[in-house]
Amino acid sequence: MMKRMRLALALSWVLLAGTATVSLAAQVSLEATGSLSADTVGQGDVFELYVEIRVPSGSAVYFPDTVPSAFGLESFRAVDWESEAFGDGGILTLNYPLIAFQIGLIPVPGLDVFIGPATGIEGLSFDTGSVIGEWDGVATDSGLEALEQVPIARQAVWIVSPIQLGDISAGLEPKLPSDVLGANWDWLSLVVIVSLSIVLLVAIAPMVRKMLTDQGGNPVLHATSLGRDPALVRWQAALDELDRILSLGLHLNENVEEFYGRSSRAVRTYVEGLDTAWGPSFTSSELMLQLCSGINGSSVNLYGSMDVAEVVKFGRLRPDADSAESDWRVLRNWVEESRTIES
């Protein structure tokens, strides 16, 4: 009986020692170390924080994209990583580029890496079946306690000024305005800039001139500059525009509203040119009344079609293609005959 008790006690010690050994081995496999690329860095220079993690096979590793910002120091860009096989697992190395703006001893914040099983986790894979997990999902996940936390201790770096004491002793001082605005210029660069500016002006000058004198501009002003009769040019332009509207075939494609709108607008533009008092402030009905008293009642032949155009634009009337073309012909005939009425 005594022997059995001793044997049981011995087995318990063996199991306890084995469990402690496994736990210790697991802790060792999840250790991480951090180091800096340099302990002294110039102000505004980029340096790196390296984090090396022992990762067991079949693990998912979660780490932040950047190091938490601190006073006078921040991440320069997102983390890079690389891995290599080691034993039955791998070694994952994280590279955090940093930049510091404050002079003196600057703390580099620590960070936490989390490791868990890779089963069912999607991400970039590396050695022995391990993957890189999505950090954003872990940082807000209530299941964070199910992962193993691996802390990386805070570091410190000495940041030196680019201006040394010897520079100040040698008379270093800010440049005077005369150094910037004076004659101490890079004349070669100045000549190149001026030459390119001249070439650019020469290149765009014809384009600007063409835009200013384009035929799509005001035909009346263009005709006046050529000594032609502005009234004749305006009359011909209205006829050409009405012919162009008919050629588009809008009324044949069930776009009757656009057909009437463009046609009546072309007539209104022409009529407004007959008298400077008949501006865009008049409705089509008011314009017809002015036209009736101003040009010997000639609007009687025009009023009906213009009235239909108003109803089509602002109501639900949709004439068929033949009716629309008939109204258009009334508008065009009136414009064509208006030269006789004016004279």
Rosetta blueprint (number, residue, H / E / L):
1 M L
2 M H
3 K H
4 R H
5 M H
6 R H
7 L H
8 A H
9 L H
10 A H
11 L H
12 S H
13 W H
14 V H
15 L H
16 L H
17 A H
18 G H
19 T H
20 A H
21 T H
22 V H
23 S H
24 L H
25 A H
26 A H
27 Q H
28 V H
29 S H
30 L L
31 E L
32 A E
33 T E
34 G E
35 S E
36 L E
37 S L
38 A L
39 D L
40 T E
41 V E
42 G E
43 Q L
44 G L
45 D L
46 V E
47 F E
48 E E
49 L E
50 Y E
51 V E
52 E E
53 I E
54 R E
55 V E
56 P L
57 S L
58 G L
59 S E
60 A E
61 V E
62 Y E
63 F L
64 P L
65 D L
66 T L
67 V L
68 P L
69 S L
70 A E
71 F L
72 G L
73 L E
74 E E
75 S E
76 F L
77 R L
78 A L
79 V L
80 D E
81 W E
82 E E
83 S E
84 E E
85 A E
86 F E
87 G L
88 D L
89 G E
90 G E
91 I E
92 L E
93 T E
94 L E
95 N E
96 Y E
97 P E
98 L E
99 I E
100 A E
101 F L
102 Q L
103 I L
104 G E
105 L E
106 I E
107 P E
108 V E
109 P L
110 G L
111 L E
112 D E
113 V E
114 F E
115 I E
116 G E
117 P E
118 A L
119 T L
120 G L
121 I L
122 E L
123 G L
124 L E
125 S E
126 F E
127 D H
128 T H
129 G H
130 S E
131 V E
132 I E
133 G L
134 E L
135 W H
136 D H
137 G H
138 V H
139 A H
140 T L
141 D L
142 S H
143 G H
144 L H
145 E H
146 A H
147 L L
148 E E
149 Q E
150 V E
151 P E
152 I E
153 A L
154 R L
155 Q E
156 A E
157 V E
158 W E
159 I E
160 V E
161 S L
162 P L
163 I L
164 Q L
165 L H
166 G H
167 D H
168 I H
169 S H
170 A L
171 G L
172 L L
173 E L
174 P L
175 K L
176 L L
177 P H
178 S H
179 D H
180 V H
181 L H
182 G L
183 A L
184 N L
185 W L
186 D L
187 W H
188 L H
189 S H
190 L H
191 V H
192 V H
193 I H
194 V H
195 S H
196 L H
197 S H
198 I H
199 V H
200 L H
201 L H
202 V H
203 A H
204 I H
205 A H
206 P H
207 M H
208 V H
209 R H
210 K H
211 M H
212 L H
213 T L
214 D L
215 Q L
216 G L
217 G L
218 N L
219 P H
220 V H
221 L H
222 H H
223 A H
224 T H
225 S H
226 L L
227 G L
228 R L
229 D L
230 P H
231 A H
232 L H
233 V H
234 R H
235 W H
236 Q H
237 A H
238 A H
239 L H
240 D H
241 E H
242 L H
243 D H
244 R H
245 I H
246 L H
247 S H
248 L H
249 G L
250 L H
251 H H
252 L H
253 N H
254 E L
255 N L
256 V H
257 E H
258 E H
259 F H
260 Y H
261 G H
262 R H
263 S H
264 S H
265 R H
266 A H
267 V H
268 R H
269 T H
270 Y H
271 V H
272 E H
273 G L
274 L L
275 D L
276 T L
277 A L
278 W L
279 G L
280 P L
281 S L
282 F L
283 T L
284 S H
285 S H
286 E H
287 L H
288 M H
289 L H
290 Q H
291 L H
292 C H
293 S H
294 G H
295 I L
296 N L
297 G L
298 S L
299 S L
300 V H
301 N H
302 L H
303 Y H
304 G H
305 S H
306 M H
307 D H
308 V H
309 A H
310 E H
311 V H
312 V H
313 K H
314 F H
315 G L
316 R L
317 L L
318 R L
319 P L
320 D L
321 A H
322 D H
323 S H
324 A H
325 E H
326 S H
327 D H
328 W H
329 R H
330 V H
331 L H
332 R H
333 N H
334 W H
335 V H
336 E H
337 E H
338 S H
339 R H
340 T H
341 I H
342 E H
343 S L
